[in-house]
Amino acid sequence: MVIGYYVHDHGAGHLTRAKVIAANLRQRGHDVVFLGSDLQEEAGITLPRDNDGSEPFVDPDAFGALHWAPLAHAGFSAKMAAIATWVLERRPNIFVVDVSAEVVTLLRLLGVNTVLVAQPGDRSDDAHTLAYRCATAILAPWPPEASPNPALQPYTEKVFHTGGISGLNATRQSGSTGVLLSGRDGTTTGDTLQHLSKQLPDMAWVEIGGSHWVDDVGAVLARAAVVVTHCGQNAIADTAALDIPAVLYPQARPHEEQVYLGAELSRLGLAVSVGSQDLARLDWATAVTEAIRRPSQWARWQTVDAASRAADIIERVGASKRPATIEEVKVAKVCVVTVARGRHTHLRHQLRLLSQSNPDSDHVVVAIDDREIPKVVAAHRGDREVDVLAVNGHELGLPLAYARNEGVQRALTAEPTSLCCSTSTAWSALHPKSVCRRSPWVWSGTVVRASDIPT
């Protein structure tokens, strides 16, 4: 599959997210081509610049209908022509746009299926409305329970939530450092670092941002006891992925992007937000102490496998020869069947990982002669509904095949699109016909102990 991927050149976040999603798509064998005016060192099609001030900008917003389409501007005309030329030459199956109302509109006029990456904030203007209407599907990089972009409400049938998309390859470690995260673009935080150090002298504070930027942000964040961060989407996803207590301060951005995202995170109780208060006058000690004291709920931001879910959506829309319906591109409904007797630690790990990675999945736990399993499930299932099915043992040994059969039959009543089993290699050989009659996907693969998976 040929996939075009437009990357906006304002800020580093769009390219960071694009690289994570594209890596997942390329692992599946797809040809992903970046197009953008500032791809840095990434391979792709470098587009002409349309905002460098080398020419006057005449009616750039088309009387409010668009965001950026200056009249008689050579750079803008050349940029849009380059995109159209590439489309005609490569005939992409799908084009991901992160993010531009004008590019989505152009691609729709060229007859190309598009996945538009949504942004938080007040996006109720005419240009965003046009983009949402033109997009084949809209990818929202936050969980379904969050709503940091109210303008998406009329388009719920084509909005697909992935959870927060993080590009970090790091594991949380014990540490006592406080991190002030202000972003790569150098937006000033004034004397915030000094205020934090003064009010919380028992904690060593470091700043990442602007002239203090480091290439390996994950290595610093992994050792953080708390992070004081702006509300950029990547910063939030990275914080959630590493499960770090957080204090949020929204920075000024177009459409109040960070204000809306910070308010939503605060509403959900995932972090402490100081809103738009004067940072120099803030009681940082109280805010940081409250963030550390709170039980973590970052798993609800669903960063585990978020890039994979994004790739699923792009792949399914790209496979369609016509505008896809919600039923054709919706994320798979997964049902997990676990056959267990004893090994309660393993079961606890599995329950926790499923709560983080796929909280909407159905789960059937088949307990073979084990009355303690319902208690383990009740204590560690989180907010998920888990169906426990009791099976009696046999004098000749554990009736594994019978237990699997019973678990699968119970699972099929929920009409899943995918079925998984914790003993997948044996199970997948037993049930291909019965499963495929009801579900097009059967998953099997190498068994990995849940205790060996990094957390």
C-alpha positions as CSV (number, residue, x, y, z in Angstrom):
1,M,0.0,0.0,0.0
2,V,1.3,3.5,-0.9
3,I,0.6,6.0,1.9
4,G,1.2,9.7,1.6
5,Y,1.8,11.5,4.9
6,Y,1.7,15.3,5.1
7,V,3.6,16.7,8.0
8,H,2.9,20.3,9.2
9,D,6.0,22.4,9.7
10,H,4.9,24.4,12.8
11,G,6.5,22.8,15.8
12,A,8.3,19.5,16.1
13,G,5.3,17.5,17.4
14,H,3.7,16.7,14.1
15,L,6.9,15.1,12.7
16,T,7.5,13.2,16.0
17,R,4.1,11.7,15.9
18,A,4.3,10.9,12.2
19,K,7.6,9.0,12.6
20,V,6.0,6.8,15.3
21,I,3.0,5.9,13.2
22,A,5.0,5.5,10.0
23,A,7.4,3.1,11.6
24,N,4.4,0.9,12.5
25,L,3.0,1.1,9.0
26,R,6.4,0.3,7.4
27,Q,6.8,-2.8,9.7
28,R,3.6,-4.0,8.0
29,G,5.2,-3.6,4.6
30,H,3.6,-0.4,3.5
31,D,5.4,2.4,1.5
32,V,5.0,5.5,3.6
33,V,6.2,8.8,2.0
34,F,6.5,12.0,4.1
35,L,5.7,15.3,2.4
36,G,6.4,18.6,4.2
37,S,8.4,21.8,4.2
38,D,10.5,20.9,7.2
39,L,11.2,17.2,7.4
40,Q,14.5,17.9,9.1
41,E,16.7,14.8,8.4
42,E,13.8,12.5,7.5
43,A,13.6,11.1,4.0
44,G,10.6,12.3,1.9
45,I,9.4,15.0,-0.5
46,T,10.5,18.5,0.7
47,L,7.8,20.9,-0.2
48,P,8.3,24.6,-1.0
49,R,7.7,27.0,1.9
50,D,4.7,29.2,1.9
51,N,5.2,31.2,5.1
52,D,8.8,32.5,5.1
53,G,7.8,36.2,4.5
54,S,9.7,36.4,1.2
55,E,6.4,37.5,-0.5
56,P,3.4,39.5,0.7
57,F,0.5,37.5,2.0
58,V,-2.7,38.7,0.3
59,D,-6.0,37.5,1.8
60,P,-4.4,34.4,3.3
61,D,-7.6,33.0,4.9
62,A,-9.9,33.5,1.9
63,F,-12.3,35.7,3.9
64,G,-12.3,33.2,6.7
65,A,-13.0,30.1,4.6
66,L,-9.5,28.7,5.0
67,H,-6.5,29.0,7.3
68,W,-3.7,29.6,4.9
69,A,-4.1,30.2,1.1
70,P,-2.4,33.5,0.2
71,L,-3.3,34.8,-3.3
72,A,-0.6,35.0,-6.0
73,H,2.0,33.5,-3.6
74,A,4.6,31.4,-5.6
75,G,5.6,29.3,-2.6
76,F,2.0,28.3,-1.7
77,S,1.1,27.6,-5.3
78,A,4.3,25.5,-5.8
79,K,3.6,23.6,-2.6
80,M,0.1,22.6,-3.5
81,A,1.1,21.7,-7.1
82,A,3.9,19.5,-5.7
83,I,1.4,17.6,-3.6
84,A,-0.9,17.2,-6.6
85,T,1.9,16.0,-8.8
86,W,3.0,13.4,-6.3
87,V,-0.5,12.1,-6.0
88,L,-0.9,11.8,-9.8
89,E,2.5,10.0,-10.1
90,R,2.2,7.6,-7.1
91,R,-1.6,7.1,-6.9
92,P,-1.6,6.6,-3.1
93,N,-4.2,4.3,-1.4
94,I,-4.5,6.7,1.5
95,F,-3.1,10.1,2.5
96,V,-2.6,11.0,6.2
97,V,-2.7,14.7,7.0
98,D,-1.1,16.1,10.2
99,V,-2.3,18.7,9.8
100,S,-3.7,21.2,7.3
101,A,-7.3,22.1,6.3
102,E,-6.1,23.2,2.8
103,V,-4.2,19.9,2.1
104,V,-7.2,17.8,3.2
105,T,-9.5,19.8,0.9
106,L,-7.0,19.6,-2.0
107,L,-6.7,15.8,-1.6
108,R,-10.5,15.4,-1.5
109,L,-10.7,17.3,-4.8
110,L,-8.2,15.0,-6.2
111,G,-10.3,12.0,-5.2
112,V,-7.9,10.7,-2.5
113,N,-9.0,8.9,0.7
114,T,-7.7,10.9,3.7
115,V,-7.1,10.4,7.4
116,L,-7.0,13.7,9.2
117,V,-5.2,13.9,12.5
118,A,-7.3,16.0,14.9
119,Q,-6.0,18.6,17.3
120,P,-7.4,19.8,20.7
121,G,-8.8,23.2,21.1
122,D,-11.6,25.4,19.7
123,R,-11.8,24.1,16.1
124,S,-15.3,25.4,15.3
125,D,-14.1,27.8,12.6
126,D,-15.2,27.4,8.9
127,A,-11.8,26.0,7.8
128,H,-11.8,23.2,10.3
129,T,-15.4,22.4,9.6
130,L,-14.5,22.1,5.9
131,A,-11.6,19.8,6.7
132,Y,-13.6,17.5,9.0
133,R,-16.3,17.2,6.3
134,C,-13.8,16.4,3.6
135,A,-11.8,13.8,5.5
136,T,-12.6,10.2,5.0
137,A,-11.7,9.4,8.6
138,I,-10.5,11.5,11.6
139,L,-7.9,10.2,13.9
140,A,-8.1,11.5,17.5
141,P,-4.9,10.9,19.4
142,W,-6.5,10.6,22.8
143,P,-8.8,8.1,24.5
144,P,-12.6,7.9,23.8
145,E,-13.5,9.3,27.3
146,A,-11.6,12.5,26.6
147,S,-13.1,15.4,24.6
148,P,-10.6,18.2,24.1
149,N,-12.1,19.1,20.7
150,P,-15.8,19.8,20.9
151,A,-16.0,20.6,17.2
152,L,-15.6,16.9,16.4
153,Q,-19.0,16.0,17.9
154,P,-21.0,16.1,14.6
155,Y,-18.5,13.7,13.0
156,T,-18.5,10.9,15.6
157,E,-19.2,8.2,13.0
158,K,-15.8,8.8,11.4
159,V,-13.7,9.8,14.5
160,F,-11.4,7.1,15.8
161,H,-9.6,7.3,19.1
162,T,-6.2,5.8,19.4
163,G,-5.1,7.0,22.9
164,G,-2.0,9.2,23.3
165,I,0.8,8.4,20.8
166,S,4.3,8.5,22.4
167,G,7.5,7.9,20.6
168,L,9.5,7.2,23.7
169,N,11.6,4.0,24.1
170,A,12.2,4.2,27.8
171,T,11.2,2.4,31.0
172,R,10.4,4.2,34.2
173,Q,13.1,4.0,36.9
174,S,13.2,5.2,40.4
175,G,14.4,8.7,40.8
176,S,13.9,11.9,42.8
177,T,14.4,14.5,40.1
178,G,11.8,17.1,39.2
179,V,11.6,17.9,35.5
180,L,10.3,21.2,34.0
181,L,9.3,20.5,30.4
182,S,8.8,23.5,28.2
183,G,9.1,22.2,24.7
184,R,11.6,22.3,21.9
185,D,10.4,25.5,20.4
186,G,11.9,27.6,23.2
187,T,8.7,29.0,24.7
188,T,10.0,30.7,27.8
189,T,8.9,29.7,31.3
190,G,10.5,32.7,32.9
191,D,11.9,32.0,36.4
192,T,9.7,29.0,36.9
193,L,12.7,26.7,37.5
194,Q,14.0,29.0,40.2
195,H,10.6,29.1,41.9
196,L,10.3,25.3,41.8
197,S,13.8,24.9,43.3
198,K,13.1,27.5,46.0
199,Q,9.7,26.1,47.0
200,L,10.8,22.4,46.8
201,P,14.5,22.5,47.9
202,D,14.6,18.8,48.7
203,M,14.1,17.9,45.0
204,A,16.7,18.4,42.3
205,W,15.1,20.3,39.3
206,V,16.2,20.2,35.7
207,E,14.6,21.9,32.7
208,I,14.1,20.5,29.2
209,G,13.2,23.0,26.5
210,G,14.5,25.6,24.2
211,S,18.3,26.1,24.8
212,H,18.1,23.4,27.5
213,W,16.7,20.8,25.1
214,V,18.2,17.3,25.1
215,D,18.0,14.6,22.3
216,D,17.1,11.8,24.7
217,V,14.1,13.2,26.5
218,G,13.0,9.8,27.6
219,A,16.2,9.1,29.6
220,V,15.6,12.2,31.7
221,L,11.9,11.7,32.1
222,A,12.4,8.0,33.1
223,R,14.1,9.1,36.3
224,A,11.6,11.9,37.2
225,A,9.6,11.7,40.4
226,V,7.3,14.4,39.0
227,V,7.1,16.5,35.8
228,V,5.9,20.1,35.4
229,T,4.9,20.2,31.8
230,H,3.2,22.2,29.1
231,C,0.1,20.6,27.5
232,G,1.5,19.7,24.1
233,Q,0.2,16.4,22.9
234,N,3.5,14.6,22.7
235,A,4.6,15.9,26.1
236,I,1.3,14.5,27.6
237,A,1.7,11.2,25.8
238,D,5.3,10.8,27.0
239,T,4.3,11.6,30.5
240,A,1.4,9.1,30.5
241,A,3.5,6.4,28.9
242,L,6.1,6.6,31.7
243,D,3.4,7.0,34.3
244,I,4.9,10.2,35.9
245,P,2.9,12.4,38.3
246,A,2.3,15.7,36.5
247,V,1.5,19.3,37.0
248,L,0.2,21.0,33.8
249,Y,0.6,24.5,32.7
250,P,-1.0,25.3,29.3
251,Q,1.1,27.5,26.9
252,A,-0.4,30.0,24.5
253,R,-1.2,28.3,21.2
254,P,-3.6,28.8,18.3
255,H,-7.2,27.8,19.0
256,E,-6.3,27.5,22.7
257,E,-5.0,24.0,22.0
258,Q,-3.2,23.5,25.3
259,V,-5.9,25.2,27.3
260,Y,-8.5,22.7,26.1
261,L,-6.2,19.7,26.6
262,G,-5.1,20.8,30.0
263,A,-8.7,21.4,31.1
264,E,-9.7,17.9,29.9
265,L,-6.9,16.2,31.7
266,S,-7.8,18.0,34.9
267,R,-11.5,17.0,34.5
268,L,-10.5,13.4,34.1
269,G,-8.3,13.6,37.2
270,L,-5.2,12.5,35.4
271,A,-3.0,15.4,36.4
272,V,-3.0,18.6,38.4
273,S,-3.5,21.6,36.2
274,V,-2.7,25.2,37.2
275,G,-4.6,26.6,34.3
276,S,-3.5,30.0,33.1
277,Q,-2.3,31.3,36.4
278,D,0.7,33.5,36.8
279,L,3.6,31.0,37.1
280,A,5.7,33.4,39.2
281,R,3.0,33.7,41.9
282,L,2.0,30.0,42.0
283,D,2.1,27.8,45.1
284,W,4.2,25.2,43.4
285,A,4.8,23.2,46.5
286,T,1.1,22.5,47.0
287,A,0.6,21.6,43.3
288,V,3.6,19.3,43.1
289,T,2.8,17.6,46.4
290,E,-0.8,17.0,45.2
291,A,0.4,15.5,41.9
292,I,2.7,13.1,43.7
293,R,0.1,12.2,46.3
294,R,-2.6,11.2,43.8
295,P,-3.0,7.6,42.7
296,S,-1.9,7.2,39.1
297,Q,-4.6,7.0,36.4
298,W,-2.4,7.6,33.4
299,A,-3.3,4.2,32.0
300,R,-6.6,5.8,31.0
301,W,-4.7,7.8,28.4
302,Q,-4.2,4.5,26.6
303,T,-0.7,5.0,25.3
304,V,0.1,1.3,25.0
305,D,-0.2,0.3,21.4
306,A,-1.7,3.7,20.4
307,A,0.5,3.9,17.3
308,S,-0.6,0.4,16.3
309,R,-4.2,1.4,16.6
310,A,-3.5,4.5,14.4
311,A,-1.9,2.2,11.8
312,D,-5.0,-0.1,11.9
313,I,-7.2,2.8,11.1
314,I,-5.0,4.1,8.3
315,E,-4.7,0.6,6.9
316,R,-8.4,0.0,6.8
317,V,-9.3,3.3,5.3
318,G,-6.6,2.8,2.7
319,A,-7.9,-0.6,1.7
320,S,-11.3,0.8,0.8
321,K,-12.0,1.7,-2.8
322,R,-14.7,4.1,-1.8
323,P,-15.5,6.2,1.3
324,A,-15.5,3.8,4.2
325,T,-18.3,3.5,6.6
326,I,-17.9,3.4,10.4
327,E,-18.5,-0.3,10.4
328,E,-15.8,-0.9,7.8
329,V,-13.0,1.0,9.5
330,K,-13.9,0.7,13.2
331,V,-11.2,-0.5,15.5
332,A,-11.4,-4.3,16.1
333,K,-13.5,-5.5,19.0
334,V,-11.1,-7.9,20.7
335,C,-12.1,-10.8,23.1
336,V,-9.4,-12.4,25.1
337,V,-9.8,-16.0,26.4
338,T,-7.6,-17.0,29.4
339,V,-7.5,-20.5,30.7
340,A,-6.1,-20.6,34.2
341,R,-5.4,-22.7,37.2
342,G,-3.1,-21.2,39.8
343,R,-0.4,-18.9,38.5
344,H,-2.3,-15.9,40.0
345,T,0.6,-13.6,39.6
346,H,0.6,-14.2,35.8
347,L,-3.1,-13.6,35.7
348,R,-2.8,-10.3,37.7
349,H,-0.1,-9.1,35.2
350,Q,-2.4,-10.0,32.3
351,L,-5.4,-8.2,33.8
352,R,-3.3,-5.0,34.4
353,L,-1.8,-5.0,30.9
354,L,-5.2,-5.5,29.2
355,S,-6.6,-2.6,31.3
356,Q,-3.9,-0.4,30.0
357,S,-3.6,-1.5,26.4
358,N,-7.2,-2.5,25.4
359,P,-9.7,-1.4,28.1
360,D,-12.6,-1.9,25.8
361,S,-11.8,-5.6,25.1
362,D,-14.0,-8.4,26.3
363,H,-12.3,-11.0,28.5
364,V,-13.3,-14.5,29.5
365,V,-11.3,-16.2,32.2
366,V,-11.8,-20.0,32.4
367,A,-11.0,-21.2,35.9
368,I,-10.2,-24.9,36.2
369,D,-10.8,-26.1,39.7
370,D,-9.6,-22.8,41.2
371,R,-12.0,-20.9,43.5
372,E,-9.5,-18.1,44.1
373,I,-9.6,-16.9,40.5
374,P,-12.8,-14.9,40.8
375,K,-11.3,-13.0,43.7
376,V,-8.1,-12.3,41.7
377,V,-10.2,-11.0,38.8
378,A,-12.4,-8.8,41.0
379,A,-9.3,-7.2,42.6
380,H,-7.3,-6.5,39.4
381,R,-9.8,-6.1,36.5
382,G,-9.9,-2.3,36.9
383,D,-13.0,-0.8,35.2
384,R,-13.3,-3.7,32.8
385,E,-16.0,-6.3,32.9
386,V,-14.4,-9.8,33.0
387,D,-16.5,-13.0,32.7
388,V,-15.2,-15.8,34.9
389,L,-16.3,-19.3,33.8
390,A,-15.8,-22.2,36.2
391,V,-14.8,-25.6,34.8
392,N,-14.3,-28.8,36.8
393,G,-11.1,-30.7,36.6
394,H,-10.7,-34.4,35.6
395,E,-9.1,-37.3,37.3
396,L,-6.9,-37.9,34.3
397,G,-5.5,-34.4,34.3
398,L,-6.4,-30.8,33.4
399,P,-9.1,-30.7,30.6
400,L,-7.4,-27.9,28.7
401,A,-9.1,-28.5,25.3
402,Y,-12.5,-28.6,27.0
403,A,-11.8,-25.4,28.9
404,R,-10.7,-23.6,25.8
405,N,-13.8,-24.8,23.9
406,E,-16.1,-23.5,26.7
407,G,-14.2,-20.2,26.9
408,V,-14.4,-19.6,23.1
409,Q,-18.1,-20.4,22.9
410,R,-18.7,-17.9,25.7
411,A,-16.6,-15.3,23.9
412,L,-18.4,-15.7,20.6
413,T,-21.6,-14.6,22.1
414,A,-20.2,-11.0,22.2
415,E,-19.5,-11.2,18.4
416,P,-15.9,-10.0,18.5
417,T,-13.9,-9.1,15.4
418,S,-10.8,-10.7,16.9
419,L,-10.2,-13.5,19.3
420,C,-7.0,-14.1,21.4
421,C,-6.0,-16.8,23.8
422,S,-3.2,-16.8,26.3
423,T,-2.2,-20.3,25.2
424,S,-2.5,-19.2,21.6
425,T,-0.4,-21.7,19.6
426,A,-2.4,-24.8,20.8
427,W,-5.7,-23.0,20.8
428,S,-5.5,-21.5,17.3
429,A,-5.2,-25.0,15.8
430,L,-8.3,-26.3,17.7
431,H,-10.8,-23.7,16.6
432,P,-10.2,-22.1,13.2
433,K,-13.6,-23.1,11.7
434,S,-15.8,-22.2,14.6
435,V,-14.1,-18.9,15.0
436,C,-13.9,-17.9,11.4
437,R,-17.6,-18.5,10.9
438,R,-18.2,-15.7,13.4
439,S,-15.0,-13.6,13.4
440,P,-12.5,-12.9,10.5
441,W,-9.5,-12.7,12.8
442,V,-7.7,-15.3,14.8
443,W,-4.5,-14.3,16.6
444,S,-1.7,-16.6,17.6
445,G,2.1,-16.2,18.2
446,T,5.0,-16.6,20.5
447,V,4.1,-16.9,24.2
448,V,5.7,-14.2,26.4
449,R,5.4,-14.2,30.1
450,A,3.5,-11.1,31.3
451,S,6.2,-10.6,34.1
452,D,8.8,-10.3,31.3
453,I,7.1,-7.4,29.6
454,P,8.6,-3.9,30.5
455,T,6.2,-1.8,32.6
